[in-house]
């Protein structure tokens, strides 16, 4: 209810839009942020706390509502409406509002800056991609004697009515006011031209879009959205559907592939986006088509959150704030990165799809690369480590639920380098799959929460995977690491000809370069399940003097199908050469 004047020893504060209709919009530029759709409108202060766009996670804890739930009225289905209310500040500097969020004993001290906060969720732990806020105030006195900054007055010495309407607001901490004359934090997709207040979201996505303001991302209607990503090409839309004018990429955003109108403009084909020059991104999100990020002149992607948190939905059920850089590939999709990647921060791999690191460029992630879901396929070419460093930095690959798949060209695998020599692996759940491969890494840490596997994919591939001496590394997990589809030569545990020989076969799995690469307790946590050529079963692991890990068998016909052949061949001295650094 709008009160016309002030009572003795109290001050009436009118607030909202006033009695005139105003355009009030959400970040999309069209939707009305109505209380009927979950929005709250409050007037209050933060005490001595000063809200900024970067400390929004602390707003709710410092907020003191003075009044809320104003009278709200809109014109039909449009974004034109009004919200207006008033409450009194008594001589004890307390609010007399009956709004449930008001603490009647809170002292709104003289001079506290007042703000209007519009939100549909103010719990920072519940912020998601649908969350919208606006926070605005008047910081500077206007030209009129009654047009003063919104600061709590002294109710014991004045009875002047205050009118704090959005038309006099000069500062938006979040969202925008006065047709964009002042815009604060948050993500605004589109503006309607003139408006009085606009809420902003927490997302940071921009969308690959080569067809300008036409809906979708493609020009041909065939799903091809090939183009060049550099510092100037206007191939990015702030609208998920691609319906607005495009611009160049803005640093520290999430590069999303691609704008999707669910129609003929959808980029659902196979196409290459050539990366020219270096760009900093918060993350990469591959949601449509089969995209390859090719390597152009000086091309590179730097993962950098710039110290911010954003709202993100990964397509796997998560929708909330993230503060770690990421690559997200949606289920059913494959994305390939051929250009250089780097970061001095941690990076998460999410989504249910497959990310392929290919090409001959570097992948210098100086931090932890966490595989949370989906598949990371290592298929680099050339002598540069596709992931990690040989010196000067360290990448830790943490497998926490997804699959690490190493798959190289059968002809060039001896020279193709997937991992830097300092690249360590922390393995807690998920799987490691070794296709055609010949690769060396740093140490292996096992903290398995469930039985997990290293799968050598059977007799059709020839694979060598070598970890550094890990005897001093944490293997505290209680579960077993099962080596599956292994097609190597087991250790002969018999007493006759060939006794004590083994290793050097089609598949080879090393930890260290001698029998001291693992402790006996660590070794007991490795089992070989149904090795190729052996009777089905679970076999204990042994470590040879070369550091190779193999199953052990007593060559009897009932348990060892090729025992007679082993005796004929003798000691098996054909130890296969490993890549340098193994």
C-alpha positions in Angstrom: 0.0 0.0 0.0 1.4 3.4 -0.9 1.3 5.8 2.0 0.9 9.5 1.3 2.9 10.9 4.1 4.9 10.3 7.2 3.8 9.8 10.8 5.4 11.6 13.8 8.8 10.1 14.7 8.9 7.9 11.7 9.8 8.2 8.0 7.8 6.7 5.2 9.9 5.2 2.4 8.1 4.7 -0.9 9.9 2.4 -3.4 9.5 0.4 -6.6 8.6 1.6 -10.0 6.2 4.3 -8.8 2.6 4.4 -10.1 3.7 4.7 -13.7 4.0 1.6 -15.9 7.6 0.6 -16.8 9.2 -2.0 -19.0 10.7 -4.7 -16.7 12.5 -7.6 -18.4 14.6 -10.6 -17.8 18.0 -11.2 -19.5 16.3 -12.4 -22.7 14.8 -9.0 -23.2 11.2 -10.1 -23.4 10.1 -12.1 -20.4 8.6 -10.3 -17.4 10.2 -11.2 -14.1 6.9 -11.7 -12.3 6.2 -12.8 -8.8 3.9 -15.4 -10.3 7.0 -17.0 -11.9 9.0 -17.0 -8.7 10.5 -13.6 -8.5 10.9 -11.7 -5.2 11.2 -7.9 -5.0 12.8 -6.5 -1.9 14.1 -3.2 -0.5 16.9 -3.5 2.0 20.6 -2.8 2.9 23.8 -4.8 3.3 24.9 -3.0 6.5 28.6 -2.2 6.2 29.1 -4.8 3.4 29.5 -3.3 -0.1 28.0 -5.6 -2.8 29.9 -6.0 -6.1 29.5 -8.2 -9.1 32.4 -10.4 -7.9 31.2 -11.0 -4.3 27.6 -12.0 -5.1 28.1 -15.3 -3.2 28.2 -13.2 0.0 25.1 -11.0 -0.7 22.5 -13.2 0.9 24.4 -13.5 4.2 24.7 -9.7 4.5 21.3 -8.7 3.2 18.7 -7.1 5.5 15.3 -6.7 4.0 13.5 -3.5 4.9 10.3 -4.3 2.9 9.2 -6.7 0.2 6.4 -8.2 -1.8 5.2 -5.0 -3.4 1.9 -4.5 -5.2 2.6 -5.9 -8.7 0.6 -5.4 -11.8 1.4 -6.1 -15.5 -0.4 -5.3 -18.7 -1.6 -8.6 -20.2 1.2 -10.8 -21.4 3.6 -7.9 -22.0 6.8 -7.0 -20.1 5.2 -3.7 -19.0 4.2 -3.4 -15.4 4.6 -1.7 -12.1 5.6 -2.7 -8.6 5.2 -0.3 -5.7 5.1 -0.3 -1.9 6.1 1.6 1.2 7.2 0.9 4.7 8.1 3.1 7.7 11.4 3.6 9.5 10.6 4.3 13.1 12.5 6.4 15.6 14.5 3.3 16.7 15.7 2.9 13.1 13.6 -0.3 12.7 11.3 -1.3 9.8 7.6 -1.7 10.6 7.0 -3.9 7.5 5.2 -7.2 8.0 7.2 -8.8 5.1 8.3 -12.2 6.5 12.0 -11.7 5.6 12.2 -8.4 7.7 13.9 -8.6 11.1 11.9 -6.1 13.2 14.8 -5.6 15.6 17.4 -4.9 12.9 18.9 -1.4 13.2 18.9 0.3 9.8 21.7 2.7 10.8 21.7 6.2 9.5 23.6 6.4 6.2 23.3 2.7 5.2 22.9 2.4 1.4 19.6 1.0 0.3 19.1 -1.2 -2.7 16.3 -3.0 -4.5 17.0 -6.6 -5.1 15.0 -8.6 -7.6 15.7 -12.3 -7.7 14.2 -15.7 -8.3 16.7 -17.5 -6.1 19.1 -15.8 -3.6 20.7 -18.8 -2.0 24.2 -18.9 -3.5 24.4 -22.7 -3.2 21.3 -23.0 -5.4 22.2 -20.7 -8.2 21.8 -22.3 -11.6 21.3 -21.5 -15.3 17.7 -20.2 -14.7 18.7 -17.8 -11.9 18.2 -14.1 -12.6 19.0 -11.1 -10.4 18.8 -7.3 -10.6 20.3 -5.1 -7.8 20.1 -1.4 -8.2 20.4 1.8 -6.2 20.9 5.6 -6.3 24.4 6.5 -5.1 24.6 10.2 -6.1 22.3 13.0 -5.1 20.2 14.4 -7.9 19.6 18.0 -8.8 16.3 18.2 -6.9 16.2 18.8 -3.1 14.1 15.6 -2.8 16.1 13.5 -5.2 18.7 12.3 -2.7 20.9 9.2 -2.7 19.2 6.1 -1.2 20.6 6.2 2.3 18.8 5.4 5.4 17.7 8.7 7.1 17.6 9.6 10.8 14.0 8.9 11.7 14.4 10.6 15.1 15.0 14.0 13.7 13.2 14.0 10.4 9.8 13.2 9.0 10.4 13.8 5.3 8.9 11.1 3.1 11.5 9.4 0.9 10.6 8.1 -2.6 13.1 5.7 -4.0 11.8 4.8 -7.4 13.6 3.0 -10.2 13.4 6.1 -12.4 16.0 7.8 -10.2 18.3 4.8 -9.9 21.8 5.5 -11.3 23.7 2.3 -10.4 23.1 -1.3 -11.3 25.3 -3.7 -9.4 23.7 -6.6 -11.2 21.5 -6.4 -14.3 20.7 -3.0 -15.9 18.7 0.1 -15.3 17.5 3.1 -17.4 17.7 1.4 -20.8 21.3 0.3 -20.2 22.7 3.6 -19.1 24.2 1.6 -16.2 24.8 -2.1 -16.4 26.3 -4.2 -13.7 27.3 -7.9 -13.4 25.6 -10.9 -14.9 24.8 -12.1 -18.4 22.3 -10.2 -20.5 21.3 -11.9 -23.7 19.2 -9.2 -25.4 17.8 -5.8 -24.5 14.4 -4.5 -25.6 15.6 -1.0 -26.4 14.0 1.2 -23.7 13.5 -0.3 -20.2 13.7 0.6 -16.6 15.2 -2.5 -15.1 16.5 -5.7 -16.5 17.6 -8.8 -14.6 20.8 -10.7 -15.6 21.7 -14.4 -15.4 24.8 -16.2 -14.2 25.7 -18.1 -17.4 28.7 -17.1 -19.5 28.0 -18.9 -22.8 28.5 -17.5 -26.3 27.4 -19.7 -29.2 29.2 -20.4 -32.4 27.1 -18.9 -35.2 28.3 -18.2 -38.7 25.0 -16.9 -40.1 24.7 -13.6 -38.3 21.3 -12.8 -36.9 19.5 -15.6 -38.8 18.3 -18.3 -36.5 20.7 -21.2 -35.8 24.3 -21.4 -36.7 24.6 -22.6 -40.3 24.2 -21.0 -43.8 23.5 -24.1 -45.8 20.8 -25.8 -43.8 22.9 -29.0 -43.9 24.5 -28.8 -40.5 27.9 -27.5 -41.6 29.1 -24.5 -39.6 32.8 -24.5 -40.6 34.7 -21.2 -40.1 37.6 -19.5 -38.4 37.7 -18.5 -34.7 40.0 -15.6 -34.2 40.0 -12.3 -32.4 37.9 -10.4 -34.9 35.5 -12.6 -36.8 31.9 -12.0 -35.8 31.0 -15.7 -35.5 29.6 -15.7 -31.9 26.1 -15.1 -30.7 25.0 -14.3 -27.1 21.6 -15.8 -27.9 21.4 -19.7 -27.6 19.1 -19.7 -30.7 21.3 -17.4 -32.8 18.6 -14.8 -33.3 20.7 -11.7 -32.6 23.5 -9.9 -34.3 26.8 -11.8 -33.9 30.1 -10.5 -32.6 33.7 -11.5 -31.9 34.5 -13.8 -29.0 34.8 -12.2 -25.6 37.6 -13.5 -23.4 36.8 -15.8 -20.4 33.5 -16.9 -21.8 32.2 -20.5 -22.4 32.6 -21.3 -26.1 29.5 -23.3 -27.0 29.1 -25.2 -30.2 26.7 -24.1 -31.5 23.7 -21.8 -31.6 20.6 -24.0 -32.0 17.2 -23.0 -33.2 16.0 -26.6 -33.3 15.4 -26.1 -37.0 17.2 -25.9 -40.3 19.9 -23.8 -38.8 21.1 -26.4 -36.4 24.8 -27.3 -36.8 24.3 -31.0 -36.5 26.9 -32.1 -39.1 30.6 -32.7 -39.1 32.6 -29.5 -39.4 35.9 -27.9 -38.5 36.4 -24.6 -36.6 39.9 -23.4 -37.3 41.5 -21.7 -34.3 43.8 -18.8 -35.2 45.5 -16.9 -32.5 45.3 -17.5 -28.7 42.1 -17.1 -26.8 41.3 -17.4 -23.1 38.1 -19.4 -22.3 36.3 -20.4 -19.1 35.3 -23.6 -20.9 34.3 -25.4 -24.0 30.8 -26.9 -24.4 30.1 -29.2 -27.4 26.4 -29.8 -27.6 25.7 -30.2 -31.4 27.3 -32.0 -34.3 30.7 -33.5 -34.5 33.1 -30.6 -34.1 36.9 -30.4 -34.8 38.8 -27.4 -33.4 41.6 -27.2 -36.0 44.9 -25.5 -35.6 45.5 -22.3 -37.5 48.2 -19.7 -37.4 49.3 -19.1 -33.8 46.2 -21.1 -32.6 45.7 -21.9 -29.0 43.1 -22.2 -26.3 43.9 -21.1 -22.7 41.6 -22.3 -20.0 41.2 -19.4 -17.5 38.3 -18.7 -15.2 39.6 -15.2 -14.3 38.6 -16.0 -10.7 34.9 -16.1 -11.5 32.1 -18.6 -10.9 29.4 -19.2 -13.5 26.2 -21.2 -13.8 26.4 -24.2 -16.2 24.3 -27.2 -17.1 26.3 -30.2 -18.4 23.5 -32.1 -20.0 24.1 -35.0 -17.5 21.8 -33.6 -14.8 24.1 -31.1 -13.2 23.0 -27.4 -13.2 24.7 -25.1 -10.9 27.7 -22.9 -10.2 31.2 -24.0 -11.3 34.5 -22.3 -10.6 36.8 -24.6 -12.5 37.6 -24.5 -16.2 36.1 -27.3 -18.2 35.5 -29.1 -21.4 32.0 -30.6 -21.7 31.0 -32.9 -24.5 27.3 -33.9 -24.5 26.4 -37.6 -24.7 26.3 -39.0 -28.1 28.8 -36.5 -29.5 32.5 -36.5 -30.3 34.6 -33.4 -30.3 38.2 -33.2 -31.5 40.8 -30.6 -30.5 43.8 -30.3 -32.7 45.0 -26.9 -31.7 47.2 -26.2 -28.7 45.7 -26.1 -25.2 47.2 -24.7 -22.0 46.3 -23.7 -18.5 47.8 -22.8 -15.2 44.6 -23.9 -13.5 42.7 -27.2 -13.0 40.4 -28.3 -15.8 37.5 -30.7 -15.6 36.3 -33.0 -18.4 32.5 -33.5 -18.1 29.5 -34.7 -20.1 28.8 -38.1 -21.5 30.5 -37.7 -24.9 34.1 -38.2 -26.2 36.8 -35.6 -26.3 39.7 -36.5 -28.7 43.1 -34.8 -28.3 44.6 -35.1 -31.7 47.2 -33.4 -33.9 50.8 -32.4 -33.0 50.3 -29.4 -30.8 51.0 -29.2 -27.1 48.6 -29.7 -24.2 50.3 -28.0 -21.3 47.8 -28.2 -18.4 49.9 -27.1 -15.4 47.4 -28.5 -12.9 44.9 -31.4 -12.5 42.9 -32.6 -15.5 39.9 -34.4 -13.9 38.0 -36.9 -16.0 34.6 -36.9 -14.3 32.5 -38.6 -17.1 32.6 -39.5 -20.7 35.8 -40.4 -22.6 39.1 -38.7 -23.1 40.8 -40.2 -26.2 44.5 -39.5 -26.6 45.4 -39.7 -30.3 48.1 -37.1 -30.8 50.8 -37.3 -33.5 54.4 -36.1 -33.4 57.0 -35.7 -30.7 55.4 -33.0 -28.6 53.5 -34.4 -25.6 49.8 -34.0 -26.5 49.1 -33.7 -22.8 51.6 -32.7 -20.1 55.2 -31.6 -19.9 58.6 -33.2 -20.0 59.9 -30.3 -17.8 58.8 -27.0 -16.5 55.3 -28.0 -15.4 53.2 -31.0 -14.3 49.9 -32.4 -15.4 48.0 -34.8 -13.2 45.3 -36.8 -14.9 42.7 -37.7 -12.3 40.3 -40.4 -13.4 37.1 -40.1 -11.3 34.5 -41.9 -13.3 35.1 -41.6 -17.0 37.4 -43.5 -19.5 40.9 -42.6 -20.5 41.4 -44.2 -24.0 44.9 -44.2 -25.5 44.7 -45.0 -29.2 47.5 -44.3 -31.6 48.4 -45.0 -35.2 49.8 -48.6 -35.5 52.6 -47.4 -37.8 53.7 -44.2 -36.0 53.0 -45.1 -32.4 56.6 -45.6 -31.5 57.3 -41.9 -32.2 53.9 -40.3 -31.3 54.0 -38.9 -27.8 50.7 -38.6 -25.9 51.9 -37.8 -22.4 54.8 -35.7 -20.9 57.2 -37.7 -18.8 56.0 -35.8 -15.7 52.3 -36.6 -16.3 51.0 -38.5 -13.3 47.8 -40.5 -13.1 45.5 -40.6 -10.1 42.9 -43.3 -10.6 39.9 -43.6 -8.3 37.1 -45.0 -10.5 36.3 -45.5 -14.2 38.5 -47.2 -16.7 41.7 -47.0 -18.7 41.6 -48.5 -22.2 44.8 -49.1 -24.2 44.3 -49.6 -27.9 47.3 -49.4 -30.3 49.7 -47.6 -28.1 53.3 -47.2 -27.0 53.4 -44.6 -24.2 55.1 -43.6 -21.0 53.8 -41.5 -18.1 54.8 -40.5 -14.6 53.5 -42.3 -11.5 50.3 -44.2 -11.0 48.2 -43.6 -7.9 45.4 -46.0 -7.0 42.7 -44.8 -4.6 39.9 -47.0 -6.1 36.5 -46.7 -4.7 35.2 -49.5 -6.9 36.8 -52.3 -8.9 38.2 -50.6 -12.0 40.1 -51.7 -15.1 43.0 -51.3 -17.5 41.7 -52.8 -20.7 44.3 -53.8 -23.4 41.5 -54.5 -26.0 42.6 -58.0 -26.8 44.9 -59.8 -29.3 44.0 -57.4 -32.2 46.3 -54.6 -30.9 49.9 -54.3 -29.7 50.2 -52.0 -26.8 52.8 -50.8 -24.3 51.9 -48.6 -21.4 54.6 -47.6 -18.9 54.4 -45.7 -15.6 57.3 -44.5 -13.5 58.3 -46.1 -10.2 55.2 -45.8 -8.0 56.4 -47.6 -4.9 56.2 -44.3 -2.9 52.8 -43.3 -4.2 49.4 -43.5 -2.5 47.6 -46.8 -3.2 45.2 -46.5 -0.3 42.1 -47.7 -2.1 40.6 -51.0 -1.0 39.4 -52.1 -4.4 41.2 -54.1 -7.1 42.6 -52.9 -10.4 41.7 -55.5 -13.0 43.8 -55.9 -16.1 41.6 -57.1 -18.9 42.0 -58.3 -22.5 45.8 -58.6 -21.9 47.6 -60.6 -24.7 51.1 -60.7 -23.4 53.4 -63.5 -22.1 52.8 -64.5 -18.5 55.4 -65.4 -15.9 56.1 -69.2 -15.9 55.8 -70.3 -12.2 56.7 -73.9 -13.0 60.0 -75.7 -12.2 60.9 -77.1 -15.6 62.2 -75.6 -18.8 61.2 -72.0 -19.2 60.7 -71.5 -15.5 60.9 -67.9 -14.4 60.5 -66.4 -17.8 57.8 -64.2 -19.2 57.0 -60.7 -20.4 57.9 -59.0 -23.7 54.7 -60.1 -25.5 52.1 -58.4 -27.6 50.8 -56.3 -24.6 53.1 -54.9 -22.0 52.3 -53.0 -18.8 55.2 -51.5 -16.8 55.5 -49.7 -13.5 59.1 -48.6 -13.0 62.1 -50.2 -14.6 62.8 -53.0 -12.2 61.1 -55.2 -9.7 61.1 -52.4 -7.1 58.6 -50.3 -9.0 55.8 -51.4 -6.7 55.6 -52.6 -3.1 54.2 -56.1 -2.4 51.1 -54.6 -1.0 50.6 -52.4 -4.1 51.2 -55.4 -6.4 48.5 -57.4 -4.5 45.9 -54.9 -5.7 46.4 -55.8 -9.3 44.7 -58.8 -10.9 44.6 -60.1 -14.4 41.1 -61.1 -15.6 40.9 -63.7 -18.3 44.2 -63.1 -20.1 44.2 -63.9 -23.8 45.4 -67.5 -24.3 44.9 -68.6 -20.7 42.1 -70.4 -19.0 39.4 -68.0 -17.8 40.0 -66.8 -14.3 41.5 -64.1 -12.0 45.3 -64.3 -11.9 47.7 -62.7 -9.4 50.1 -60.1 -10.7 53.9 -60.3 -10.6 56.6 -57.7 -11.3 59.6 -58.7 -13.4 63.1 -57.4 -13.2 62.2 -55.1 -16.1 59.3 -53.5 -14.2 56.8 -55.3 -16.4 53.6 -56.4 -14.6 52.4 -59.9 -15.8 50.1 -62.7 -14.5 51.8 -65.8 -13.2 50.8 -69.3 -14.2 52.0 -72.9 -13.7 52.1 -74.3 -17.3 49.7 -77.2 -17.0 47.3 -78.1 -19.9 44.3 -77.5 -17.7 45.2 -73.9 -16.8 47.6 -72.8 -19.5 46.5 -73.5 -23.1 49.9 -72.6 -24.6 52.1 -74.3 -22.0 53.7 -76.7 -24.5 54.5 -73.9 -26.8 56.3 -72.0 -24.0 58.5 -75.0 -23.3 59.5 -75.3 -27.0 60.3 -71.6 -27.2 62.4 -71.5 -24.1 63.2 -68.4 -22.2 61.5 -65.7 -24.3 64.3 -63.2 -24.5 62.5 -60.9 -27.0 61.8 -58.1 -24.6 60.2 -55.3 -26.7 61.7 -52.0 -26.7 59.8 -49.3 -24.9 59.6 -45.6 -25.8 62.3 -43.4 -24.2 61.5 -42.5 -20.6 59.7 -45.8 -19.8 
